[in-house]
Amino acid sequence: MPVSSQQNVHRRDRRKLGKGQYPTSVSVPVAVTSTGTTNMTLTFGVPVVVDGVIGSTVATRTLVSQTVVSPTVVTQVWSGNVTGLAFTVPAAPPTVRSYQGGMVSGSAGVFP
């Protein structure tokens, strides 16, 4: 049997990213609503994992409690009525991530 003089062919793995390529991380949109009470509802565009208190702020109010209602909804209770007050949900808080590792895009505005 003759001996082959061919060398092994080394091919790169097609499942790996090329040089200078990075996996995409989709940002998670958040919608903030209130029904004119002390509650603020955060509704995320995709299911998220909440590891602690989300650093939201409402002008002149302090956070009383936070409840994770579902994988996409978090309710926060503030020290007083939030009607007409400015709110901020920070972008990329370390306590909220999507299941794939995406960060929250953040939101700001004024409650009606």
C-alpha atoms as an extended CHARMM CRD file, in Angstrom:
* protein
*
       112  EXT
         1         1  MET       CA              0.0000000000        0.0000000000        0.0000000000  PROA      1               0.0000000000
         2         2  PRO       CA              1.5470000000        3.3310000000       -0.9990000000  PROA      2               0.0000000000
         3         3  VAL       CA              2.1150000000        6.0250000000        1.6150000000  PROA      3               0.0000000000
         4         4  SER       CA              0.2880000000        9.2510000000        0.9420000000  PROA      4               0.0000000000
         5         5  SER       CA              2.3650000000       12.4030000000        0.9860000000  PROA      5               0.0000000000
         6         6  GLN       CA             -0.6310000000       14.6940000000        1.4890000000  PROA      6               0.0000000000
         7         7  GLN       CA             -0.7610000000       16.6970000000        4.6790000000  PROA      7               0.0000000000
         8         8  ASN       CA             -3.8460000000       17.0740000000        6.8210000000  PROA      8               0.0000000000
         9         9  VAL       CA             -6.0630000000       19.9390000000        5.7240000000  PROA      9               0.0000000000
        10        10  HSD       CA             -6.8390000000       22.3770000000        8.5520000000  PROA      10              0.0000000000
        11        11  ARG       CA            -10.0250000000       24.3350000000        8.1220000000  PROA      11              0.0000000000
        12        12  ARG       CA            -11.4190000000       26.9060000000       10.5140000000  PROA      12              0.0000000000
        13        13  ASP       CA            -14.6150000000       26.1080000000       12.3760000000  PROA      13              0.0000000000
        14        14  ARG       CA            -17.5880000000       27.6520000000       10.5530000000  PROA      14              0.0000000000
        15        15  ARG       CA            -19.4280000000       28.2010000000       13.8420000000  PROA      15              0.0000000000
        16        16  LYS       CA            -16.7920000000       30.5680000000       15.2280000000  PROA      16              0.0000000000
        17        17  LEU       CA            -16.7240000000       34.2920000000       14.5970000000  PROA      17              0.0000000000
        18        18  GLY       CA            -13.9850000000       35.7190000000       12.4050000000  PROA      18              0.0000000000
        19        19  LYS       CA            -11.3140000000       38.1880000000       13.4280000000  PROA      19              0.0000000000
        20        20  GLY       CA            -12.8100000000       41.4630000000       14.6100000000  PROA      20              0.0000000000
        21        21  GLN       CA            -16.3450000000       40.0380000000       14.8440000000  PROA      21              0.0000000000
        22        22  TYR       CA            -18.3380000000       40.0210000000       18.0650000000  PROA      22              0.0000000000
        23        23  PRO       CA            -21.6430000000       38.4250000000       18.9820000000  PROA      23              0.0000000000
        24        24  THR       CA            -24.5490000000       40.8320000000       18.8480000000  PROA      24              0.0000000000
        25        25  SER       CA            -26.2610000000       41.7760000000       22.0710000000  PROA      25              0.0000000000
        26        26  VAL       CA            -29.7550000000       43.0810000000       21.5490000000  PROA      26              0.0000000000
        27        27  SER       CA            -30.8350000000       45.8940000000       23.8390000000  PROA      27              0.0000000000
        28        28  VAL       CA            -34.0350000000       45.3600000000       25.7760000000  PROA      28              0.0000000000
        29        29  PRO       CA            -36.6870000000       48.0850000000       25.4120000000  PROA      29              0.0000000000
        30        30  VAL       CA            -38.6260000000       49.1290000000       28.5140000000  PROA      30              0.0000000000
        31        31  ALA       CA            -42.0100000000       50.8710000000       28.6820000000  PROA      31              0.0000000000
        32        32  VAL       CA            -42.8890000000       52.7710000000       31.8690000000  PROA      32              0.0000000000
        33        33  THR       CA            -46.5170000000       53.3270000000       32.8830000000  PROA      33              0.0000000000
        34        34  SER       CA            -48.5000000000       54.4470000000       35.8940000000  PROA      34              0.0000000000
        35        35  THR       CA            -52.2240000000       54.5380000000       36.6330000000  PROA      35              0.0000000000
        36        36  GLY       CA            -52.0300000000       57.7970000000       38.5800000000  PROA      36              0.0000000000
        37        37  THR       CA            -51.1360000000       56.1440000000       41.8820000000  PROA      37              0.0000000000
        38        38  THR       CA            -47.9380000000       55.3820000000       43.7470000000  PROA      38              0.0000000000
        39        39  ASN       CA            -47.2280000000       52.4070000000       41.4320000000  PROA      39              0.0000000000
        40        40  MET       CA            -44.8640000000       52.4510000000       38.4720000000  PROA      40              0.0000000000
        41        41  THR       CA            -44.9640000000       49.5020000000       36.0630000000  PROA      41              0.0000000000
        42        42  LEU       CA            -41.8980000000       48.5690000000       33.9920000000  PROA      42              0.0000000000
        43        43  THR       CA            -42.7540000000       46.3790000000       30.9960000000  PROA      43              0.0000000000
        44        44  PHE       CA            -39.7550000000       44.8900000000       29.1750000000  PROA      44              0.0000000000
        45        45  GLY       CA            -39.7930000000       43.8780000000       25.5010000000  PROA      45              0.0000000000
        46        46  VAL       CA            -38.3260000000       40.4260000000       26.2100000000  PROA      46              0.0000000000
        47        47  PRO       CA            -38.1320000000       38.2600000000       29.3510000000  PROA      47              0.0000000000
        48        48  VAL       CA            -35.4770000000       39.5110000000       31.7800000000  PROA      48              0.0000000000
        49        49  VAL       CA            -33.6980000000       38.3120000000       34.9050000000  PROA      49              0.0000000000
        50        50  VAL       CA            -33.8690000000       40.7800000000       37.8110000000  PROA      50              0.0000000000
        51        51  ASP       CA            -31.1170000000       40.2720000000       40.4150000000  PROA      51              0.0000000000
        52        52  GLY       CA            -31.8670000000       43.2380000000       42.6610000000  PROA      52              0.0000000000
        53        53  VAL       CA            -33.4100000000       46.6650000000       42.8900000000  PROA      53              0.0000000000
        54        54  ILE       CA            -33.6110000000       48.4970000000       39.5640000000  PROA      54              0.0000000000
        55        55  GLY       CA            -32.1120000000       51.9710000000       39.9920000000  PROA      55              0.0000000000
        56        56  SER       CA            -35.1650000000       53.8850000000       38.7700000000  PROA      56              0.0000000000
        57        57  THR       CA            -35.8130000000       57.4050000000       40.0140000000  PROA      57              0.0000000000
        58        58  VAL       CA            -38.9560000000       59.4900000000       40.3510000000  PROA      58              0.0000000000
        59        59  ALA       CA            -38.6160000000       63.1820000000       41.2030000000  PROA      59              0.0000000000
        60        60  THR       CA            -39.1130000000       63.9140000000       44.9420000000  PROA      60              0.0000000000
        61        61  ARG       CA            -40.1670000000       60.3110000000       45.7120000000  PROA      61              0.0000000000
        62        62  THR       CA            -38.3480000000       57.3940000000       47.3290000000  PROA      62              0.0000000000
        63        63  LEU       CA            -38.7040000000       53.7510000000       46.3740000000  PROA      63              0.0000000000
        64        64  VAL       CA            -40.7440000000       51.7280000000       48.8850000000  PROA      64              0.0000000000
        65        65  SER       CA            -40.8230000000       48.2720000000       47.2710000000  PROA      65              0.0000000000
        66        66  GLN       CA            -40.2760000000       46.3680000000       44.0510000000  PROA      66              0.0000000000
        67        67  THR       CA            -42.0940000000       43.2340000000       42.8640000000  PROA      67              0.0000000000
        68        68  VAL       CA            -41.3040000000       41.0100000000       39.8830000000  PROA      68              0.0000000000
        69        69  VAL       CA            -44.7750000000       40.1800000000       38.5460000000  PROA      69              0.0000000000
        70        70  SER       CA            -43.6840000000       38.1240000000       35.5060000000  PROA      70              0.0000000000
        71        71  PRO       CA            -40.5480000000       37.6690000000       33.3660000000  PROA      71              0.0000000000
        72        72  THR       CA            -41.4730000000       40.8510000000       31.4760000000  PROA      72              0.0000000000
        73        73  VAL       CA            -43.1940000000       42.9950000000       34.1510000000  PROA      73              0.0000000000
        74        74  VAL       CA            -41.7830000000       44.6480000000       37.2970000000  PROA      74              0.0000000000
        75        75  THR       CA            -43.8560000000       46.8660000000       39.6090000000  PROA      75              0.0000000000
        76        76  GLN       CA            -42.3240000000       49.5220000000       41.8560000000  PROA      76              0.0000000000
        77        77  VAL       CA            -44.1680000000       51.3250000000       44.6590000000  PROA      77              0.0000000000
        78        78  TRP       CA            -43.0720000000       54.8870000000       45.4800000000  PROA      78              0.0000000000
        79        79  SER       CA            -43.5440000000       57.0200000000       48.6210000000  PROA      79              0.0000000000
        80        80  GLY       CA            -46.2730000000       59.2000000000       47.0720000000  PROA      80              0.0000000000
        81        81  ASN       CA            -48.4080000000       59.7810000000       44.0130000000  PROA      81              0.0000000000
        82        82  VAL       CA            -46.2810000000       59.9140000000       40.8390000000  PROA      82              0.0000000000
        83        83  THR       CA            -48.7330000000       61.8130000000       38.6180000000  PROA      83              0.0000000000
        84        84  GLY       CA            -47.0090000000       64.6850000000       36.8020000000  PROA      84              0.0000000000
        85        85  LEU       CA            -43.5240000000       63.7600000000       38.0310000000  PROA      85              0.0000000000
        86        86  ALA       CA            -40.4180000000       63.0050000000       35.9550000000  PROA      86              0.0000000000
        87        87  PHE       CA            -39.0490000000       59.4570000000       35.9650000000  PROA      87              0.0000000000
        88        88  THR       CA            -35.8290000000       57.8150000000       34.8060000000  PROA      88              0.0000000000
        89        89  VAL       CA            -34.9420000000       54.1670000000       34.2330000000  PROA      89              0.0000000000
        90        90  PRO       CA            -31.1640000000       53.9800000000       33.7360000000  PROA      90              0.0000000000
        91        91  ALA       CA            -29.6630000000       52.3790000000       30.6550000000  PROA      91              0.0000000000
        92        92  ALA       CA            -27.8170000000       49.1090000000       31.3140000000  PROA      92              0.0000000000
        93        93  PRO       CA            -28.4790000000       48.6930000000       35.0520000000  PROA      93              0.0000000000
        94        94  PRO       CA            -26.3550000000       45.8190000000       36.4240000000  PROA      94              0.0000000000
        95        95  THR       CA            -29.3770000000       44.2010000000       38.1180000000  PROA      95              0.0000000000
        96        96  VAL       CA            -31.3870000000       43.5370000000       34.9180000000  PROA      96              0.0000000000
        97        97  ARG       CA            -30.3570000000       41.4480000000       31.8980000000  PROA      97              0.0000000000
        98        98  SER       CA            -32.1610000000       39.4730000000       29.2330000000  PROA      98              0.0000000000
        99        99  TYR       CA            -31.6980000000       35.7140000000       29.1660000000  PROA      99              0.0000000000
       100       100  GLN       CA            -29.1830000000       36.1680000000       26.3280000000  PROA      100             0.0000000000
       101       101  GLY       CA            -27.2500000000       38.8760000000       28.2090000000  PROA      101             0.0000000000
       102       102  GLY       CA            -28.7640000000       41.9350000000       26.5310000000  PROA      102             0.0000000000
       103       103  MET       CA            -28.8840000000       45.1920000000       28.4830000000  PROA      103             0.0000000000
       104       104  VAL       CA            -31.8640000000       47.4320000000       29.1450000000  PROA      104             0.0000000000
       105       105  SER       CA            -31.9860000000       50.4690000000       26.8480000000  PROA      105             0.0000000000
       106       106  GLY       CA            -33.3710000000       52.7930000000       29.5370000000  PROA      106             0.0000000000
       107       107  SER       CA            -36.2360000000       55.2710000000       29.5320000000  PROA      107             0.0000000000
       108       108  ALA       CA            -37.1190000000       58.7390000000       30.7800000000  PROA      108             0.0000000000
       109       109  GLY       CA            -40.1720000000       60.9650000000       30.7250000000  PROA      109             0.0000000000
       110       110  VAL       CA            -42.9670000000       62.5220000000       32.7410000000  PROA      110             0.0000000000
       111       111  PHE       CA            -46.0250000000       60.6880000000       34.0500000000  PROA      111             0.0000000000
       112       112  PRO       CA            -49.3410000000       62.0780000000       32.7550000000  PROA      112             0.0000000000
